[in-house]
């Protein structure tokens, strides 16, 4: 009787997917813990960070481009404590 040795393609893909999820979770945890606050978040669009630039809140996206946070009145949202 001949037996097959090794992994099937679906088993290999599952191991890689689980490893990828673990790496992202660990990276997100350390990014938040080193920063000292929770202004780094992981979302559907990747890792984002909120910053204060000239007294107003901005979101820095995955590619590094800032986008200003807009409030209910249509103007920029000021940072707390400023």
mmCIF file of the N, C-alpha and C atoms, coordinates in Angstrom:
data_MODEL
# 
_entry.id   MODEL 
# 
loop_
_atom_site.group_PDB 
_atom_site.id 
_atom_site.type_symbol 
_atom_site.label_atom_id 
_atom_site.label_alt_id 
_atom_site.label_comp_id 
_atom_site.label_asym_id 
_atom_site.label_entity_id 
_atom_site.label_seq_id 
_atom_site.pdbx_PDB_ins_code 
_atom_site.Cartn_x 
_atom_site.Cartn_y 
_atom_site.Cartn_z 
_atom_site.occupancy 
_atom_site.B_iso_or_equiv 
_atom_site.pdbx_formal_charge 
_atom_site.auth_seq_id 
_atom_site.auth_comp_id 
_atom_site.auth_asym_id 
_atom_site.auth_atom_id 
_atom_site.pdbx_PDB_model_num 
ATOM 1   N N  . UNK A 1 1  ? 0.831   -1.159 0.000  1.00 0.00 ? 1  UNK A N  1 
ATOM 2   C CA . UNK A 1 1  ? 0.000   0.000  0.000  1.00 0.00 ? 1  UNK A CA 1 
ATOM 3   C C  . UNK A 1 1  ? 0.896   1.249  0.000  1.00 0.00 ? 1  UNK A C  1 
ATOM 4   N N  . UNK A 1 2  ? 0.578   2.175  -0.890 1.00 0.00 ? 2  UNK A N  1 
ATOM 5   C CA . UNK A 1 2  ? 1.367   3.388  -1.017 1.00 0.00 ? 2  UNK A CA 1 
ATOM 6   C C  . UNK A 1 2  ? 0.698   4.513  -0.219 1.00 0.00 ? 2  UNK A C  1 
ATOM 7   N N  . UNK A 1 3  ? 1.488   5.219  0.575  1.00 0.00 ? 3  UNK A N  1 
ATOM 8   C CA . UNK A 1 3  ? 0.950   6.348  1.341  1.00 0.00 ? 3  UNK A CA 1 
ATOM 9   C C  . UNK A 1 3  ? 1.563   7.637  0.828  1.00 0.00 ? 3  UNK A C  1 
ATOM 10  N N  . UNK A 1 4  ? 0.764   8.682  0.885  1.00 0.00 ? 4  UNK A N  1 
ATOM 11  C CA . UNK A 1 4  ? 1.245   10.003 0.476  1.00 0.00 ? 4  UNK A CA 1 
ATOM 12  C C  . UNK A 1 4  ? 1.840   10.717 1.675  1.00 0.00 ? 4  UNK A C  1 
ATOM 13  N N  . UNK A 1 5  ? 2.953   11.359 1.464  1.00 0.00 ? 5  UNK A N  1 
ATOM 14  C CA . UNK A 1 5  ? 3.601   12.136 2.507  1.00 0.00 ? 5  UNK A CA 1 
ATOM 15  C C  . UNK A 1 5  ? 3.559   13.606 2.110  1.00 0.00 ? 5  UNK A C  1 
ATOM 16  N N  . UNK A 1 6  ? 3.400   14.461 3.114  1.00 0.00 ? 6  UNK A N  1 
ATOM 17  C CA . UNK A 1 6  ? 3.402   15.885 2.839  1.00 0.00 ? 6  UNK A CA 1 
ATOM 18  C C  . UNK A 1 6  ? 2.031   16.498 3.050  1.00 0.00 ? 6  UNK A C  1 
ATOM 19  N N  . UNK A 1 7  ? 1.947   17.770 2.697  1.00 0.00 ? 7  UNK A N  1 
ATOM 20  C CA . UNK A 1 7  ? 0.720   18.531 2.882  1.00 0.00 ? 7  UNK A CA 1 
ATOM 21  C C  . UNK A 1 7  ? -0.024  18.653 1.563  1.00 0.00 ? 7  UNK A C  1 
ATOM 22  N N  . UNK A 1 8  ? -1.348  18.723 1.662  1.00 0.00 ? 8  UNK A N  1 
ATOM 23  C CA . UNK A 1 8  ? -2.135  19.050 0.487  1.00 0.00 ? 8  UNK A CA 1 
ATOM 24  C C  . UNK A 1 8  ? -2.141  20.571 0.341  1.00 0.00 ? 8  UNK A C  1 
ATOM 25  N N  . UNK A 1 9  ? -2.575  21.049 -0.770 1.00 0.00 ? 9  UNK A N  1 
ATOM 26  C CA . UNK A 1 9  ? -2.577  22.490 -1.030 1.00 0.00 ? 9  UNK A CA 1 
ATOM 27  C C  . UNK A 1 9  ? -3.479  23.233 -0.051 1.00 0.00 ? 9  UNK A C  1 
ATOM 28  N N  . UNK A 1 10 ? -4.646  22.692 0.261  1.00 0.00 ? 10 UNK A N  1 
ATOM 29  C CA . UNK A 1 10 ? -5.573  23.380 1.172  1.00 0.00 ? 10 UNK A CA 1 
ATOM 30  C C  . UNK A 1 10 ? -4.996  23.434 2.580  1.00 0.00 ? 10 UNK A C  1 
ATOM 31  N N  . UNK A 1 11 ? -4.306  22.399 3.019  1.00 0.00 ? 11 UNK A N  1 
ATOM 32  C CA . UNK A 1 11 ? -3.674  22.428 4.334  1.00 0.00 ? 11 UNK A CA 1 
ATOM 33  C C  . UNK A 1 11 ? -2.583  23.489 4.392  1.00 0.00 ? 11 UNK A C  1 
ATOM 34  N N  . UNK A 1 12 ? -1.794  23.575 3.364  1.00 0.00 ? 12 UNK A N  1 
ATOM 35  C CA . UNK A 1 12 ? -0.735  24.588 3.305  1.00 0.00 ? 12 UNK A CA 1 
ATOM 36  C C  . UNK A 1 12 ? -1.321  25.997 3.307  1.00 0.00 ? 12 UNK A C  1 
ATOM 37  N N  . UNK A 1 13 ? -2.394  26.217 2.555  1.00 0.00 ? 13 UNK A N  1 
ATOM 38  C CA . UNK A 1 13 ? -3.030  27.531 2.506  1.00 0.00 ? 13 UNK A CA 1 
ATOM 39  C C  . UNK A 1 13 ? -3.618  27.918 3.859  1.00 0.00 ? 13 UNK A C  1 
ATOM 40  N N  . UNK A 1 14 ? -4.184  26.959 4.581  1.00 0.00 ? 14 UNK A N  1 
ATOM 41  C CA . UNK A 1 14 ? -4.752  27.243 5.904  1.00 0.00 ? 14 UNK A CA 1 
ATOM 42  C C  . UNK A 1 14 ? -3.656  27.616 6.896  1.00 0.00 ? 14 UNK A C  1 
ATOM 43  N N  . UNK A 1 15 ? -2.541  26.916 6.865  1.00 0.00 ? 15 UNK A N  1 
ATOM 44  C CA . UNK A 1 15 ? -1.432  27.225 7.770  1.00 0.00 ? 15 UNK A CA 1 
ATOM 45  C C  . UNK A 1 15 ? -0.884  28.624 7.483  1.00 0.00 ? 15 UNK A C  1 
ATOM 46  N N  . UNK A 1 16 ? -0.743  28.970 6.228  1.00 0.00 ? 16 UNK A N  1 
ATOM 47  C CA . UNK A 1 16 ? -0.246  30.301 5.856  1.00 0.00 ? 16 UNK A CA 1 
ATOM 48  C C  . UNK A 1 16 ? -1.242  31.379 6.275  1.00 0.00 ? 16 UNK A C  1 
ATOM 49  N N  . UNK A 1 17 ? -2.530  31.156 6.077  1.00 0.00 ? 17 UNK A N  1 
ATOM 50  C CA . UNK A 1 17 ? -3.552  32.146 6.443  1.00 0.00 ? 17 UNK A CA 1 
ATOM 51  C C  . UNK A 1 17 ? -3.580  32.369 7.953  1.00 0.00 ? 17 UNK A C  1 
ATOM 52  N N  . UNK A 1 18 ? -3.514  31.300 8.729  1.00 0.00 ? 18 UNK A N  1 
ATOM 53  C CA . UNK A 1 18 ? -3.519  31.433 10.190 1.00 0.00 ? 18 UNK A CA 1 
ATOM 54  C C  . UNK A 1 18 ? -2.263  32.158 10.659 1.00 0.00 ? 18 UNK A C  1 
ATOM 55  N N  . UNK A 1 19 ? -1.130  31.838 10.075 1.00 0.00 ? 19 UNK A N  1 
ATOM 56  C CA . UNK A 1 19 ? 0.111   32.529 10.420 1.00 0.00 ? 19 UNK A CA 1 
ATOM 57  C C  . UNK A 1 19 ? 0.051   34.005 10.089 1.00 0.00 ? 19 UNK A C  1 
ATOM 58  N N  . UNK A 1 20 ? -0.536  34.347 8.953  1.00 0.00 ? 20 UNK A N  1 
ATOM 59  C CA . UNK A 1 20 ? -0.673  35.747 8.544  1.00 0.00 ? 20 UNK A CA 1 
ATOM 60  C C  . UNK A 1 20 ? -1.550  36.515 9.531  1.00 0.00 ? 20 UNK A C  1 
ATOM 61  N N  . UNK A 1 21 ? -2.640  35.916 9.963  1.00 0.00 ? 21 UNK A N  1 
ATOM 62  C CA . UNK A 1 21 ? -3.536  36.560 10.925 1.00 0.00 ? 21 UNK A CA 1 
ATOM 63  C C  . UNK A 1 21 ? -2.821  36.782 12.257 1.00 0.00 ? 21 UNK A C  1 
ATOM 64  N N  . UNK A 1 22 ? -2.039  35.808 12.696 1.00 0.00 ? 22 UNK A N  1 
ATOM 65  C CA . UNK A 1 22 ? -1.292  35.947 13.950 1.00 0.00 ? 22 UNK A CA 1 
ATOM 66  C C  . UNK A 1 22 ? -0.258  37.064 13.845 1.00 0.00 ? 22 UNK A C  1 
ATOM 67  N N  . UNK A 1 23 ? 0.445   37.144 12.732 1.00 0.00 ? 23 UNK A N  1 
ATOM 68  C CA . UNK A 1 23 ? 1.457   38.195 12.556 1.00 0.00 ? 23 UNK A CA 1 
ATOM 69  C C  . UNK A 1 23 ? 0.814   39.575 12.593 1.00 0.00 ? 23 UNK A C  1 
ATOM 70  N N  . UNK A 1 24 ? -0.319  39.751 11.936 1.00 0.00 ? 24 UNK A N  1 
ATOM 71  C CA . UNK A 1 24 ? -1.010  41.044 11.936 1.00 0.00 ? 24 UNK A CA 1 
ATOM 72  C C  . UNK A 1 24 ? -1.486  41.398 13.343 1.00 0.00 ? 24 UNK A C  1 
ATOM 73  N N  . UNK A 1 25 ? -2.007  40.421 14.079 1.00 0.00 ? 25 UNK A N  1 
ATOM 74  C CA . UNK A 1 25 ? -2.477  40.688 15.444 1.00 0.00 ? 25 UNK A CA 1 
ATOM 75  C C  . UNK A 1 25 ? -1.325  41.092 16.354 1.00 0.00 ? 25 UNK A C  1 
ATOM 76  N N  . UNK A 1 26 ? -0.204  40.413 16.250 1.00 0.00 ? 26 UNK A N  1 
ATOM 77  C CA . UNK A 1 26 ? 0.948   40.740 17.085 1.00 0.00 ? 26 UNK A CA 1 
ATOM 78  C C  . UNK A 1 26 ? 1.494   42.119 16.716 1.00 0.00 ? 26 UNK A C  1 
ATOM 79  N N  . UNK A 1 27 ? 1.583   42.417 15.428 1.00 0.00 ? 27 UNK A N  1 
ATOM 80  C CA . UNK A 1 27 ? 2.067   43.730 14.998 1.00 0.00 ? 27 UNK A CA 1 
ATOM 81  C C  . UNK A 1 27 ? 1.155   44.846 15.505 1.00 0.00 ? 27 UNK A C  1 
ATOM 82  N N  . UNK A 1 28 ? -0.135  44.655 15.405 1.00 0.00 ? 28 UNK A N  1 
ATOM 83  C CA . UNK A 1 28 ? -1.081  45.657 15.898 1.00 0.00 ? 28 UNK A CA 1 
ATOM 84  C C  . UNK A 1 28 ? -0.983  45.854 17.397 1.00 0.00 ? 28 UNK A C  1 
ATOM 85  N N  . UNK A 1 29 ? -0.795  44.763 18.132 1.00 0.00 ? 29 UNK A N  1 
ATOM 86  C CA . UNK A 1 29 ? -0.664  44.860 19.591 1.00 0.00 ? 29 UNK A CA 1 
ATOM 87  C C  . UNK A 1 29 ? 0.578   45.659 19.970 1.00 0.00 ? 29 UNK A C  1 
ATOM 88  N N  . UNK A 1 30 ? 1.716   45.363 19.359 1.00 0.00 ? 30 UNK A N  1 
ATOM 89  C CA . UNK A 1 30 ? 2.942   46.064 19.699 1.00 0.00 ? 30 UNK A CA 1 
ATOM 90  C C  . UNK A 1 30 ? 2.926   47.514 19.219 1.00 0.00 ? 30 UNK A C  1 
ATOM 91  N N  . UNK A 1 31 ? 2.283   47.800 18.117 1.00 0.00 ? 31 UNK A N  1 
ATOM 92  C CA . UNK A 1 31 ? 2.192   49.177 17.634 1.00 0.00 ? 31 UNK A CA 1 
ATOM 93  C C  . UNK A 1 31 ? 1.406   50.032 18.621 1.00 0.00 ? 31 UNK A C  1 
ATOM 94  N N  . UNK A 1 32 ? 0.336   49.479 19.180 1.00 0.00 ? 32 UNK A N  1 
ATOM 95  C CA . UNK A 1 32 ? -0.470  50.219 20.143 1.00 0.00 ? 32 UNK A CA 1 
ATOM 96  C C  . UNK A 1 32 ? 0.253   50.321 21.482 1.00 0.00 ? 32 UNK A C  1 
ATOM 97  N N  . UNK A 1 33 ? 0.888   49.249 21.937 1.00 0.00 ? 33 UNK A N  1 
ATOM 98  C CA . UNK A 1 33 ? 1.520   49.272 23.252 1.00 0.00 ? 33 UNK A CA 1 
ATOM 99  C C  . UNK A 1 33 ? 2.757   50.170 23.268 1.00 0.00 ? 33 UNK A C  1 
ATOM 100 N N  . UNK A 1 34 ? 3.501   50.257 22.181 1.00 0.00 ? 34 UNK A N  1 
ATOM 101 C CA . UNK A 1 34 ? 4.669   51.121 22.139 1.00 0.00 ? 34 UNK A CA 1 
ATOM 102 C C  . UNK A 1 34 ? 4.270   52.586 22.056 1.00 0.00 ? 34 UNK A C  1 
ATOM 103 N N  . UNK A 1 35 ? 3.163   52.854 21.444 1.00 0.00 ? 35 UNK A N  1 
ATOM 104 C CA . UNK A 1 35 ? 2.722   54.231 21.287 1.00 0.00 ? 35 UNK A CA 1 
ATOM 105 C C  . UNK A 1 35 ? 2.164   54.800 22.585 1.00 0.00 ? 35 UNK A C  1 
ATOM 106 N N  . UNK A 1 36 ? 1.681   53.943 23.468 1.00 0.00 ? 36 UNK A N  1 
ATOM 107 C CA . UNK A 1 36 ? 1.152   54.398 24.743 1.00 0.00 ? 36 UNK A CA 1 
ATOM 108 C C  . UNK A 1 36 ? -0.297  54.827 24.688 1.00 0.00 ? 36 UNK A C  1 
ATOM 109 N N  . UNK A 1 37 ? -0.906  54.835 23.551 1.00 0.00 ? 37 UNK A N  1 
ATOM 110 C CA . UNK A 1 37 ? -2.318  55.176 23.433 1.00 0.00 ? 37 UNK A CA 1 
ATOM 111 C C  . UNK A 1 37 ? -2.927  54.327 22.327 1.00 0.00 ? 37 UNK A C  1 
ATOM 112 N N  . UNK A 1 38 ? -4.215  54.476 22.175 1.00 0.00 ? 38 UNK A N  1 
ATOM 113 C CA . UNK A 1 38 ? -4.904  53.642 21.187 1.00 0.00 ? 38 UNK A CA 1 
ATOM 114 C C  . UNK A 1 38 ? -5.213  54.423 19.921 1.00 0.00 ? 38 UNK A C  1 
ATOM 115 N N  . UNK A 1 39 ? -4.275  55.239 19.451 1.00 0.00 ? 39 UNK A N  1 
ATOM 116 C CA . UNK A 1 39 ? -4.538  55.991 18.236 1.00 0.00 ? 39 UNK A CA 1 
ATOM 117 C C  . UNK A 1 39 ? -4.107  55.231 16.980 1.00 0.00 ? 39 UNK A C  1 
ATOM 118 N N  . UNK A 1 40 ? -3.636  54.009 17.133 1.00 0.00 ? 40 UNK A N  1 
ATOM 119 C CA . UNK A 1 40 ? -3.342  53.146 15.996 1.00 0.00 ? 40 UNK A CA 1 
ATOM 120 C C  . UNK A 1 40 ? -4.416  52.085 15.963 1.00 0.00 ? 40 UNK A C  1 
ATOM 121 N N  . UNK A 1 41 ? -5.030  51.896 14.807 1.00 0.00 ? 41 UNK A N  1 
ATOM 122 C CA . UNK A 1 41 ? -6.092  50.908 14.717 1.00 0.00 ? 41 UNK A CA 1 
ATOM 123 C C  . UNK A 1 41 ? -5.960  50.102 13.436 1.00 0.00 ? 41 UNK A C  1 
ATOM 124 N N  . UNK A 1 42 ? -6.468  48.906 13.497 1.00 0.00 ? 42 UNK A N  1 
ATOM 125 C CA . UNK A 1 42 ? -6.457  48.004 12.351 1.00 0.00 ? 42 UNK A CA 1 
ATOM 126 C C  . UNK A 1 42 ? -7.885  47.915 11.828 1.00 0.00 ? 42 UNK A C  1 
ATOM 127 N N  . UNK A 1 43 ? -8.066  48.272 10.592 1.00 0.00 ? 43 UNK A N  1 
ATOM 128 C CA . UNK A 1 43 ? -9.394  48.238 10.006 1.00 0.00 ? 43 UNK A CA 1 
ATOM 129 C C  . UNK A 1 43 ? -9.394  47.505 8.687  1.00 0.00 ? 43 UNK A C  1 
ATOM 130 N N  . UNK A 1 44 ? -10.484 47.620 7.989  1.00 0.00 ? 44 UNK A N  1 
ATOM 131 C CA . UNK A 1 44 ? -10.631 46.928 6.708  1.00 0.00 ? 44 UNK A CA 1 
ATOM 132 C C  . UNK A 1 44 ? -9.664  47.486 5.668  1.00 0.00 ? 44 UNK A C  1 
ATOM 133 N N  . UNK A 1 45 ? -9.264  48.741 5.834  1.00 0.00 ? 45 UNK A N  1 
ATOM 134 C CA . UNK A 1 45 ? -8.344  49.369 4.891  1.00 0.00 ? 45 UNK A CA 1 
ATOM 135 C C  . UNK A 1 45 ? -6.895  49.280 5.336  1.00 0.00 ? 45 UNK A C  1 
ATOM 136 N N  . UNK A 1 46 ? -6.610  48.499 6.344  1.00 0.00 ? 46 UNK A N  1 
ATOM 137 C CA . UNK A 1 46 ? -5.248  48.343 6.828  1.00 0.00 ? 46 UNK A CA 1 
ATOM 138 C C  . UNK A 1 46 ? -5.016  49.100 8.119  1.00 0.00 ? 46 UNK A C  1 
ATOM 139 N N  . UNK A 1 47 ? -3.771  49.322 8.432  1.00 0.00 ? 47 UNK A N  1 
ATOM 140 C CA . UNK A 1 47 ? -3.378  49.986 9.670  1.00 0.00 ? 47 UNK A CA 1 
ATOM 141 C C  . UNK A 1 47 ? -3.475  51.495 9.482  1.00 0.00 ? 47 UNK A C  1 
ATOM 142 N N  . UNK A 1 48 ? -4.177  52.166 10.394 1.00 0.00 ? 48 UNK A N  1 
ATOM 143 C CA . UNK A 1 48 ? -4.298  53.619 10.334 1.00 0.00 ? 48 UNK A CA 1 
ATOM 144 C C  . UNK A 1 48 ? -3.861  54.208 11.665 1.00 0.00 ? 48 UNK A C  1 
ATOM 145 N N  . UNK A 1 49 ? -3.529  55.493 11.639 1.00 0.00 ? 49 UNK A N  1 
ATOM 146 C CA . UNK A 1 49 ? -3.074  56.191 12.841 1.00 0.00 ? 49 UNK A CA 1 
ATOM 147 C C  . UNK A 1 49 ? -3.696  57.576 12.846 1.00 0.00 ? 49 UNK A C  1 
ATOM 148 N N  . UNK A 1 50 ? -4.126  58.031 14.016 1.00 0.00 ? 50 UNK A N  1 
ATOM 149 C CA . UNK A 1 50 ? -4.648  59.399 14.123 1.00 0.00 ? 50 UNK A CA 1 
ATOM 150 C C  . UNK A 1 50 ? -3.574  60.283 14.726 1.00 0.00 ? 50 UNK A C  1 
ATOM 151 N N  . UNK A 1 51 ? -3.451  61.501 14.203 1.00 0.00 ? 51 UNK A N  1 
ATOM 152 C CA . UNK A 1 51 ? -2.438  62.461 14.663 1.00 0.00 ? 51 UNK A CA 1 
ATOM 153 C C  . UNK A 1 51 ? -3.040  63.852 14.748 1.00 0.00 ? 51 UNK A C  1 
ATOM 154 N N  . UNK A 1 52 ? -2.391  64.683 15.536 1.00 0.00 ? 52 UNK A N  1 
ATOM 155 C CA . UNK A 1 52 ? -2.717  66.109 15.593 1.00 0.00 ? 52 UNK A CA 1 
ATOM 156 C C  . UNK A 1 52 ? -1.728  66.854 14.714 1.00 0.00 ? 52 UNK A C  1 
ATOM 157 N N  . UNK A 1 53 ? -2.238  67.590 13.748 1.00 0.00 ? 53 UNK A N  1 
ATOM 158 C CA . UNK A 1 53 ? -1.402  68.416 12.887 1.00 0.00 ? 53 UNK A CA 1 
ATOM 159 C C  . UNK A 1 53 ? -1.985  69.818 12.931 1.00 0.00 ? 53 UNK A C  1 
ATOM 160 N N  . UNK A 1 54 ? -1.196  70.764 13.426 1.00 0.00 ? 54 UNK A N  1 
ATOM 161 C CA . UNK A 1 54 ? -1.620  72.162 13.561 1.00 0.00 ? 54 UNK A CA 1 
ATOM 162 C C  . UNK A 1 54 ? -2.916  72.293 14.364 1.00 0.00 ? 54 UNK A C  1 
ATOM 163 N N  . UNK A 1 55 ? -3.094  71.450 15.385 1.00 0.00 ? 55 UNK A N  1 
ATOM 164 C CA . UNK A 1 55 ? -4.252  71.546 16.263 1.00 0.00 ? 55 UNK A CA 1 
ATOM 165 C C  . UNK A 1 55 ? -5.496  70.839 15.769 1.00 0.00 ? 55 UNK A C  1 
ATOM 166 N N  . UNK A 1 56 ? -5.444  70.166 14.629 1.00 0.00 ? 56 UNK A N  1 
ATOM 167 C CA . UNK A 1 56 ? -6.596  69.458 14.083 1.00 0.00 ? 56 UNK A CA 1 
ATOM 168 C C  . UNK A 1 56 ? -6.278  67.972 13.904 1.00 0.00 ? 56 UNK A C  1 
ATOM 169 N N  . UNK A 1 57 ? -7.316  67.152 14.025 1.00 0.00 ? 57 UNK A N  1 
ATOM 170 C CA . UNK A 1 57 ? -7.145  65.703 13.901 1.00 0.00 ? 57 UNK A CA 1 
ATOM 171 C C  . UNK A 1 57 ? -7.017  65.293 12.434 1.00 0.00 ? 57 UNK A C  1 
ATOM 172 N N  . UNK A 1 58 ? -6.080  64.396 12.191 1.00 0.00 ? 58 UNK A N  1 
ATOM 173 C CA . UNK A 1 58 ? -5.891  63.805 10.872 1.00 0.00 ? 58 UNK A CA 1 
ATOM 174 C C  . UNK A 1 58 ? -5.752  62.298 11.027 1.00 0.00 ? 58 UNK A C  1 
ATOM 175 N N  . UNK A 1 59 ? -6.171  61.567 10.023 1.00 0.00 ? 59 UNK A N  1 
ATOM 176 C CA . UNK A 1 59 ? -5.984  60.121 9.960  1.00 0.00 ? 59 UNK A CA 1 
ATOM 177 C C  . UNK A 1 59 ? -4.905  59.860 8.922  1.00 0.00 ? 59 UNK A C  1 
ATOM 178 N N  . UNK A 1 60 ? -3.868  59.138 9.328  1.00 0.00 ? 60 UNK A N  1 
ATOM 179 C CA . UNK A 1 60 ? -2.792  58.769 8.416  1.00 0.00 ? 60 UNK A CA 1 
ATOM 180 C C  . UNK A 1 60 ? -3.084  57.353 7.945  1.00 0.00 ? 60 UNK A C  1 
ATOM 181 N N  . UNK A 1 61 ? -3.308  57.196 6.650  1.00 0.00 ? 61 UNK A N  1 
ATOM 182 C CA . UNK A 1 61 ? -3.673  55.910 6.088  1.00 0.00 ? 61 UNK A CA 1 
ATOM 183 C C  . UNK A 1 61 ? -2.488  54.989 5.882  1.00 0.00 ? 61 UNK A C  1 
ATOM 184 N N  . UNK A 1 62 ? -2.765  53.865 5.292  1.00 0.00 ? 62 UNK A N  1 
ATOM 185 C CA . UNK A 1 62 ? -1.765  52.828 5.073  1.00 0.00 ? 62 UNK A CA 1 
ATOM 186 C C  . UNK A 1 62 ? -0.628  53.309 4.176  1.00 0.00 ? 62 UNK A C  1 
ATOM 187 N N  . UNK A 1 63 ? -0.922  54.195 3.249  1.00 0.00 ? 63 UNK A N  1 
ATOM 188 C CA . UNK A 1 63 ? 0.103   54.692 2.326  1.00 0.00 ? 63 UNK A CA 1 
ATOM 189 C C  . UNK A 1 63 ? 0.773   55.977 2.813  1.00 0.00 ? 63 UNK A C  1 
ATOM 190 N N  . UNK A 1 64 ? 0.378   56.465 4.008  1.00 0.00 ? 64 UNK A N  1 
ATOM 191 C CA . UNK A 1 64 ? 1.029   57.621 4.591  1.00 0.00 ? 64 UNK A CA 1 
ATOM 192 C C  . UNK A 1 64 ? 0.411   58.959 4.259  1.00 0.00 ? 64 UNK A C  1 
ATOM 193 N N  . UNK A 1 65 ? -0.726  58.969 3.576  1.00 0.00 ? 65 UNK A N  1 
ATOM 194 C CA . UNK A 1 65 ? -1.367  60.230 3.216  1.00 0.00 ? 65 UNK A CA 1 
ATOM 195 C C  . UNK A 1 65 ? -2.331  60.669 4.319  1.00 0.00 ? 65 UNK A C  1 
ATOM 196 N N  . UNK A 1 66 ? -2.215  61.918 4.811  1.00 0.00 ? 66 UNK A N  1 
ATOM 197 C CA . UNK A 1 66 ? -3.130  62.385 5.859  1.00 0.00 ? 66 UNK A CA 1 
ATOM 198 C C  . UNK A 1 66 ? -4.476  62.835 5.272  1.00 0.00 ? 66 UNK A C  1 
ATOM 199 N N  . UNK A 1 67 ? -5.550  62.534 6.012  1.00 0.00 ? 67 UNK A N  1 
ATOM 200 C CA . UNK A 1 67 ? -6.882  63.019 5.665  1.00 0.00 ? 67 UNK A CA 1 
ATOM 201 C C  . UNK A 1 67 ? -7.473  63.642 6.915  1.00 0.00 ? 67 UNK A C  1 
ATOM 202 N N  . UNK A 1 68 ? -7.965  64.859 6.788  1.00 0.00 ? 68 UNK A N  1 
ATOM 203 C CA . UNK A 1 68 ? -8.502  65.565 7.940  1.00 0.00 ? 68 UNK A CA 1 
ATOM 204 C C  . UNK A 1 68 ? -9.830  64.968 8.376  1.00 0.00 ? 68 UNK A C  1 
ATOM 205 N N  . UNK A 1 69 ? -10.018 64.880 9.693  1.00 0.00 ? 69 UNK A N  1 
ATOM 206 C CA . UNK A 1 69 ? -11.276 64.414 10.259 1.00 0.00 ? 69 UNK A CA 1 
ATOM 207 C C  . UNK A 1 69 ? -12.251 65.577 10.249 1.00 0.00 ? 69 UNK A C  1 
ATOM 208 N N  . UNK A 1 70 ? -13.420 65.368 9.648  1.00 0.00 ? 70 UNK A N  1 
ATOM 209 C CA . UNK A 1 70 ? -14.434 66.416 9.505  1.00 0.00 ? 70 UNK A CA 1 
ATOM 210 C C  . UNK A 1 70 ? -15.535 66.185 10.533 1.00 0.00 ? 70 UNK A C  1 
ATOM 211 N N  . UNK A 1 71 ? -15.916 67.238 11.265 1.00 0.00 ? 71 UNK A N  1 
ATOM 212 C CA . UNK A 1 71 ? -16.961 67.149 12.287 1.00 0.00 ? 71 UNK A CA 1 
ATOM 213 C C  . UNK A 1 71 ? -18.355 67.295 11.707 1.00 0.00 ? 71 UNK A C  1 
ATOM 214 N N  . UNK A 1 72 ? -19.339 67.337 12.611 1.00 0.00 ? 72 UNK A N  1 
ATOM 215 C CA . UNK A 1 72 ? -20.744 67.459 12.208 1.00 0.00 ? 72 UNK A CA 1 
ATOM 216 C C  . UNK A 1 72 ? -21.041 68.781 11.517 1.00 0.00 ? 72 UNK A C  1 
ATOM 217 N N  . UNK A 1 73 ? -20.299 69.835 11.879 1.00 0.00 ? 73 UNK A N  1 
ATOM 218 C CA . UNK A 1 73 ? -20.557 71.148 11.288 1.00 0.00 ? 73 UNK A CA 1 
ATOM 219 C C  . UNK A 1 73 ? -19.848 71.359 9.953  1.00 0.00 ? 73 UNK A C  1 
ATOM 220 N N  . UNK A 1 74 ? -19.130 70.360 9.487  1.00 0.00 ? 74 UNK A N  1 
ATOM 221 C CA . UNK A 1 74 ? -18.432 70.466 8.209  1.00 0.00 ? 74 UNK A CA 1 
ATOM 222 C C  . UNK A 1 74 ? -17.020 71.005 8.323  1.00 0.00 ? 74 UNK A C  1 
ATOM 223 N N  . UNK A 1 75 ? -16.600 71.382 9.504  1.00 0.00 ? 75 UNK A N  1 
ATOM 224 C CA . UNK A 1 75 ? -15.241 71.885 9.714  1.00 0.00 ? 75 UNK A CA 1 
ATOM 225 C C  . UNK A 1 75 ? -14.359 70.811 10.332 1.00 0.00 ? 75 UNK A C  1 
ATOM 226 N N  . UNK A 1 76 ? -13.093 71.138 10.482 1.00 0.00 ? 76 UNK A N  1 
ATOM 227 C CA . UNK A 1 76 ? -12.150 70.208 11.068 1.00 0.00 ? 76 UNK A CA 1 
ATOM 228 C C  . UNK A 1 76 ? -12.398 70.000 12.553 1.00 0.00 ? 76 UNK A C  1 
ATOM 229 N N  . UNK A 1 77 ? -12.023 68.825 13.045 1.00 0.00 ? 77 UNK A N  1 
ATOM 230 C CA . UNK A 1 77 ? -12.166 68.484 14.462 1.00 0.00 ? 77 UNK A CA 1 
ATOM 231 C C  . UNK A 1 77 ? -10.870 68.851 15.163 1.00 0.00 ? 77 UNK A C  1 
ATOM 232 N N  . UNK A 1 78 ? -10.972 69.675 16.210 1.00 0.00 ? 78 UNK A N  1 
ATOM 233 C CA . UNK A 1 78 ? -9.790  70.071 16.971 1.00 0.00 ? 78 UNK A CA 1 
ATOM 234 C C  . UNK A 1 78 ? -9.359  68.944 17.904 1.00 0.00 ? 78 UNK A C  1 
ATOM 235 N N  . UNK A 1 79 ? -8.063  68.889 18.152 1.00 0.00 ? 79 UNK A N  1 
ATOM 236 C CA . UNK A 1 79 ? -7.507  67.893 19.074 1.00 0.00 ? 79 UNK A CA 1 
ATOM 237 C C  . UNK A 1 79 ? -7.887  68.266 20.504 1.00 0.00 ? 79 UNK A C  1 
ATOM 238 N N  . UNK A 1 80 ? -8.077  67.247 21.350 1.00 0.00 ? 80 UNK A N  1 
ATOM 239 C CA . UNK A 1 80 ? -8.374  67.490 22.754 1.00 0.00 ? 80 UNK A CA 1 
ATOM 240 C C  . UNK A 1 80 ? -7.144  68.078 23.428 1.00 0.00 ? 80 UNK A C  1 
ATOM 241 N N  . UNK A 1 81 ? -7.377  68.980 24.347 1.00 0.00 ? 81 UNK A N  1 
ATOM 242 C CA . UNK A 1 81 ? -6.295  69.564 25.119 1.00 0.00 ? 81 UNK A CA 1 
ATOM 243 C C  . UNK A 1 81 ? -5.564  70.693 24.417 1.00 0.00 ? 81 UNK A C  1 
ATOM 244 N N  . UNK A 1 82 ? -6.067  71.165 23.292 1.00 0.00 ? 82 UNK A N  1 
ATOM 245 C CA . UNK A 1 82 ? -5.400  72.251 22.572 1.00 0.00 ? 82 UNK A CA 1 
ATOM 246 C C  . UNK A 1 82 ? -6.299  73.461 22.541 1.00 0.00 ? 82 UNK A C  1 
# 
